Amino acid sequence: MRRWKFSPAVRVPRSCHNRGVLDRSRFVGVVTRRILAATVVAGVALSLAAPVRAADSESPPRSAVATIPVGETPRVGVLTPSGDTLVVPNLDSSTVSLIDTTSNSVRATVPLSGKVWSVVVDPRGAVAYASEIDSKRVSVIDLATARVTSTIRLGSKPEYLAIDAQGKRLYVTTRDSSTITVIDPRKRRVIAILPFMTQPYRISLSPDGTRLYASMTQDGRVAVVDTTRNRVVARVRVGTQPARVTTDPDGARAYVANWGSGSITVLDGKSGAIQATWQVGVQPNPPVVDKQRGLVITALAGENRVVALDYATGAVVNSAPTGSRPWSLLANPAYSRIYVPNFGGDTVTVVCLTEPWATATLQAQAAPIWLVGGPYLYSMNSAGNSVSAFATDQECA
């Protein structure tokens, strides 16, 4: 079974939510206006060092191995450690779908009382945690029985979750109190509440789990939390509308894609000190890092392309076209391919990191926006209410 290093990431403008519900038509309208308003990004070098060998334009997109119906508005799915179950939260139907990755079918649907924003899976693989924004709680789901076994009550609306590699700490962003709640998931109790000046949006952990990064989209800052002491050690002003923070595989550097200012801020992974700011293009997504090739790779939602930046200098060294509005990236363990869901349409772009780069297209369903890698490549189709499964050995032109 293939292992995957990066989870999908996406920045959804908060004005496109109605009480937590993704309004796709409004979302597309907001994005389109922002693209038209951001036609010039200062300092972006668009001359490229290598051409792209694109797939035959006459070739139709490649079909999915399976299309799996789930609930309404599926969000970011998570694989169990064994890879046998894909856990998918369905925002608008208040359910969680458990997909058997052997048969690529839903083996159980777990009903919850509130809209399900996010899920994570305990590293031991026995339970999943689901944030319910309406119910102001985190539900604990037994994956063997597909039942809710307990709930953890919170004082405000939970959104994004992160869990450490040992399963000892669960971190929850809360929408209406501008806090991050720290939970002992095994004892099912809150152990700390970290206050912030503005609402933390996306959170992520460093590879060693000693740092938690929180993007505060409203004021253009990223907070760095020392998880050993549950203390904020840095609040760093980055660019406009920072998205989820990603890191080097070793955690030495952290990267902040600044959606509104078309840049990526490079931070020291421990201290949060700014090392560089790279202008990259219109509406960059959180990047993935290929240290072997010396590349930092991002998708530009406002330009319909993937760009590779030099790891040392941030200069654009390669580029490939995508479909309409690429919204995240997923890299396989060998970094020979990058997968990009195109939210503005119904396809996934495959970028083969050969010389020259080559591309192929996979046929998903409406508004694919998140990807998960496992025995298959899975696309969560947010407007198609489905999950598409693709073979992982897709070749480019």
C-alpha positions in Angstrom: 0.0 0.0 0.0 1.3 3.4 -0.9 1.9 6.0 1.8 1.2 9.7 1.4 2.9 12.5 3.1 0.6 15.5 2.6 -3.0 16.1 3.4 -5.0 18.3 1.1 -5.4 21.9 2.1 -7.7 24.7 0.9 -8.6 28.2 1.7 -12.3 28.9 1.4 -13.3 32.6 1.7 -15.4 32.8 4.9 -18.0 35.1 3.1 -18.9 32.0 1.1 -20.3 30.2 4.1 -23.8 30.5 5.4 -23.7 29.2 9.0 -21.0 26.9 8.0 -22.5 25.8 4.7 -20.4 26.1 1.6 -22.4 28.0 -1.0 -20.7 27.0 -4.3 -22.3 29.6 -6.5 -21.4 32.4 -4.1 -18.0 30.9 -3.7 -17.3 30.9 -7.4 -18.6 34.4 -7.7 -16.3 35.7 -4.9 -13.3 33.9 -6.4 -14.0 35.3 -9.9 -14.2 38.8 -8.6 -10.9 38.4 -6.7 -9.2 37.0 -9.8 -10.3 40.0 -11.9 -9.2 42.4 -9.1 -5.8 40.7 -8.9 -4.6 40.6 -12.4 -1.2 42.1 -11.6 1.0 40.7 -8.8 4.2 42.7 -8.3 7.5 40.9 -8.5 6.3 37.6 -10.0 8.7 36.2 -12.6 6.8 34.1 -15.1 9.6 33.1 -17.4 10.2 29.4 -16.8 13.2 27.2 -17.1 11.6 24.1 -18.5 8.7 23.4 -20.9 5.7 21.3 -20.1 4.8 18.2 -22.1 1.1 18.2 -21.8 -1.2 15.3 -22.3 -2.8 14.9 -25.8 -5.5 17.6 -25.9 -7.7 15.2 -27.9 -7.5 12.5 -25.2 -10.5 12.3 -22.9 -10.1 12.5 -19.1 -9.4 9.2 -17.5 -12.2 7.5 -15.7 -12.4 6.8 -12.0 -12.2 3.2 -10.7 -15.3 3.9 -8.6 -17.6 6.7 -7.8 -18.9 6.4 -4.2 -22.1 8.3 -3.2 -21.8 9.9 0.3 -23.7 12.6 2.1 -24.1 16.3 1.2 -21.0 18.5 0.8 -18.2 16.0 1.7 -15.2 17.7 3.3 -11.6 16.6 4.0 -11.5 12.8 4.4 -9.0 10.9 6.5 -7.6 7.4 6.2 -7.2 5.1 9.1 -3.6 4.1 9.8 -4.2 0.6 8.3 -5.6 2.3 5.1 -8.7 0.1 5.1 -11.2 2.8 5.9 -11.6 6.4 4.5 -13.5 8.6 7.0 -15.5 11.4 5.2 -17.4 14.2 7.0 -20.5 15.3 5.2 -21.2 18.9 6.3 -24.8 19.5 5.1 -26.2 16.0 5.9 -24.6 15.9 9.4 -23.2 12.5 8.8 -19.8 10.7 8.6 -19.3 8.1 5.8 -17.0 5.1 6.4 -15.7 3.9 3.1 -14.2 0.4 2.7 -11.1 1.0 0.6 -11.0 -2.6 -0.6 -14.4 -2.6 -2.1 -14.6 1.2 -2.6 -18.1 1.3 -1.1 -19.7 2.9 2.0 -19.7 0.3 4.8 -21.5 2.5 7.3 -23.0 6.0 7.7 -22.8 7.5 11.1 -25.5 10.1 11.9 -24.6 13.1 14.1 -26.7 15.9 15.5 -24.8 18.9 14.1 -23.1 19.9 10.8 -19.7 18.0 10.6 -16.9 20.4 9.8 -13.8 18.2 10.3 -12.6 14.7 11.3 -9.3 13.2 12.5 -8.5 9.6 13.3 -6.7 8.4 16.4 -3.2 7.0 15.5 -4.2 3.6 16.8 -7.1 3.6 14.3 -9.9 2.6 16.7 -11.8 5.9 16.8 -12.4 9.1 14.9 -13.2 12.5 16.3 -15.7 14.8 14.5 -16.3 18.5 15.1 -20.0 19.5 15.1 -20.3 23.2 14.6 -24.0 23.4 15.4 -23.8 21.2 18.5 -20.7 22.8 20.0 -19.1 19.5 20.6 -16.6 16.9 19.4 -18.1 13.4 18.9 -16.1 10.2 19.4 -16.9 7.5 16.8 -16.0 3.9 17.3 -14.9 2.8 13.8 -15.5 -0.9 14.3 -19.2 -0.4 15.4 -19.8 2.8 13.5 -21.4 4.4 16.6 -20.9 7.5 18.6 -19.6 6.3 22.0 -19.1 9.7 23.7 -19.0 13.4 23.2 -16.8 16.2 24.4 -18.7 19.4 25.1 -17.3 22.8 24.2 -18.4 26.3 25.0 -18.3 27.4 21.4 -18.5 26.1 17.8 -15.6 23.8 16.9 -14.2 23.8 13.4 -10.8 22.4 12.5 -9.1 19.5 14.3 -5.5 18.3 14.7 -4.2 15.3 16.6 -0.6 14.5 17.6 1.1 11.3 16.5 0.7 9.6 19.9 -3.0 10.4 20.1 -2.5 12.2 23.4 -3.6 15.7 22.4 -6.4 16.9 20.3 -6.5 20.5 19.1 -9.7 22.2 18.1 -10.3 25.7 16.7 -13.5 27.4 17.9 -15.2 29.9 15.7 -17.0 32.2 18.0 -14.5 32.5 20.9 -11.2 33.0 19.0 -9.6 30.2 20.9 -7.9 26.8 20.4 -9.1 24.1 22.8 -6.6 21.4 23.9 -8.2 18.1 24.7 -6.9 14.9 26.3 -8.8 12.6 23.8 -8.4 9.4 25.8 -9.8 11.0 29.0 -12.3 13.0 27.0 -11.6 16.2 28.8 -10.4 19.8 28.1 -7.0 20.5 29.5 -6.3 24.0 28.2 -7.8 26.8 26.3 -5.5 29.1 24.3 -6.9 32.6 23.6 -6.1 34.6 20.5 -6.8 38.2 19.5 -8.6 37.1 16.4 -10.2 33.8 15.2 -7.7 31.0 14.4 -8.7 29.5 11.0 -6.6 26.5 10.0 -4.2 24.6 12.3 -1.5 22.1 11.6 1.3 20.3 13.6 5.0 20.1 13.0 6.3 16.6 12.1 7.6 16.1 15.7 4.4 17.5 17.2 6.2 20.2 19.3 4.8 23.1 17.3 1.2 23.9 16.4 0.7 26.5 13.7 -2.5 28.5 13.6 -3.4 30.8 10.7 -5.4 33.9 11.6 -6.9 34.9 8.3 -8.6 38.1 9.4 -5.4 39.9 10.6 -2.7 38.3 8.4 -0.8 36.6 11.2 0.3 33.1 12.1 0.7 32.0 15.7 3.2 29.4 16.7 2.3 27.3 19.8 4.8 25.3 21.9 2.7 22.2 22.5 4.9 21.0 25.3 3.8 24.0 27.4 0.6 25.0 25.6 2.0 28.4 25.1 2.1 30.8 22.2 5.7 31.5 21.4 5.3 33.7 18.3 2.7 35.8 16.5 4.1 36.5 13.1 2.6 39.0 10.6 2.7 37.4 7.2 0.7 38.3 4.1 -3.0 38.8 3.5 -5.4 35.9 4.2 -2.9 33.2 5.2 -4.0 29.6 4.6 -3.0 26.4 6.4 0.7 26.1 7.3 2.7 23.3 5.8 6.3 22.2 6.6 9.4 20.6 5.4 9.4 16.8 6.0 11.9 17.4 8.9 10.1 20.5 10.2 13.0 22.9 9.6 10.9 25.3 7.7 7.2 26.2 7.6 5.4 27.7 4.7 2.4 30.1 4.7 0.5 30.6 1.5 -0.9 34.1 1.6 -4.1 33.8 -0.5 -4.8 37.5 -0.7 -1.3 38.9 -1.4 -0.1 36.2 -3.8 2.9 35.2 -1.7 4.5 32.4 0.3 6.1 33.3 3.6 8.9 31.0 4.8 9.3 30.6 8.5 11.7 29.0 10.8 9.8 25.9 11.9 10.6 26.3 15.6 10.8 30.0 16.3 8.4 31.2 13.6 11.0 33.8 12.5 10.5 35.0 8.9 13.3 33.7 6.6 11.9 34.8 3.3 8.8 36.1 1.4 8.3 34.9 -2.2 5.9 36.5 -4.6 4.4 33.6 -6.6 1.2 34.5 -8.3 -2.6 34.9 -7.8 -4.1 33.0 -4.9 -1.5 30.4 -3.9 -2.5 27.2 -2.1 -0.4 25.7 0.8 2.6 24.2 -0.9 4.2 20.7 -0.8 8.0 20.3 -0.6 10.3 18.1 -2.6 13.7 18.5 -0.9 15.3 15.8 -3.1 14.5 17.9 -6.2 15.0 21.2 -4.4 11.4 22.3 -5.1 8.5 24.0 -3.3 5.4 23.4 -5.3 2.1 25.3 -5.1 -1.1 25.6 -7.1 -2.3 29.1 -8.1 -6.1 29.2 -8.0 -6.3 32.5 -9.8 -4.0 31.4 -12.7 -5.1 27.8 -13.2 -1.6 26.4 -13.0 0.9 24.7 -10.7 4.3 26.3 -10.2 7.6 25.0 -8.8 9.8 27.3 -6.8 13.5 26.9 -6.2 13.9 25.7 -2.6 16.7 28.1 -1.9 15.7 31.3 -3.7 11.9 31.0 -4.3 12.4 31.7 -8.0 9.8 30.1 -10.4 11.6 27.2 -12.2 8.7 25.3 -13.7 5.0 25.4 -14.4 2.1 23.3 -15.7 -1.5 24.1 -16.5 -4.4 22.8 -14.5 -8.1 22.9 -14.8 -10.3 25.6 -13.5 -9.5 26.9 -10.0 -7.0 24.4 -8.5 -7.6 24.4 -4.8 -5.1 22.0 -3.1 -2.2 19.7 -3.8 -1.3 16.1 -2.9 2.1 14.6 -3.5 2.9 10.9 -3.5 5.8 9.6 -1.3 8.4 9.5 -4.1 7.3 13.0 -5.3 7.1 11.7 -8.8 3.5 13.0 -9.2 1.5 15.9 -7.9 -2.3 15.7 -7.9 -4.5 18.8 -8.1 -8.3 19.0 -7.8 -9.9 21.6 -9.9 -12.8 23.1 -7.9 -14.1 25.2 -10.7 -14.9 22.1 -12.8 -15.0 18.3 -12.4 -11.5 17.1 -13.0 -8.2 16.3 -11.2 -4.9 17.2 -12.8 -1.9 14.9 -12.6 1.5 16.5 -12.9 4.4 14.1 -13.5 7.7 15.6 -12.3 9.7 14.3 -15.2 11.9 16.4 -17.4 10.1 18.0 -18.9 7.0 18.0 -16.7 4.0 16.2 -18.2 0.3 16.3 -17.3 -2.8 14.1 -17.5 -6.5 14.6 -16.5 -8.7 12.5 -14.3 -12.5 12.7 -14.5 -14.1 13.3 -11.1 -17.5 14.9 -10.3 -18.7 18.4 -9.5 -16.3 20.6 -7.5 -13.5 18.3 -6.4 -11.7 20.2 -3.7 -9.9 17.7 -1.4 -7.7 14.7 -2.1 -6.6 11.8 0.0 -4.0 9.2 -1.0 -4.0 5.6 0.0 -4.6 2.3 -1.9 -6.4 4.6 -4.4 -6.3 8.4 -5.0 -9.6 9.7 -3.5 -11.3 12.9 -4.5 -13.9 14.5 -2.3 -16.4 16.1 -4.7 -18.0 18.8 -2.7 -20.9 19.7 -5.0 -21.2 16.1 -6.4 -21.9 14.6 -3.0 -19.5 11.8 -3.9 -16.0 10.4 -3.6 -14.1 9.4 -6.8 -11.4 6.7 -6.5 -8.6 6.6 -9.1 -5.7 4.2 -9.7 -2.5 5.5 -8.2 -0.3 4.5 -11.2 -1.7 7.0 -13.6 0.8 7.9 -16.3 1.2 11.3 -18.0 1.6 11.9 -21.7 
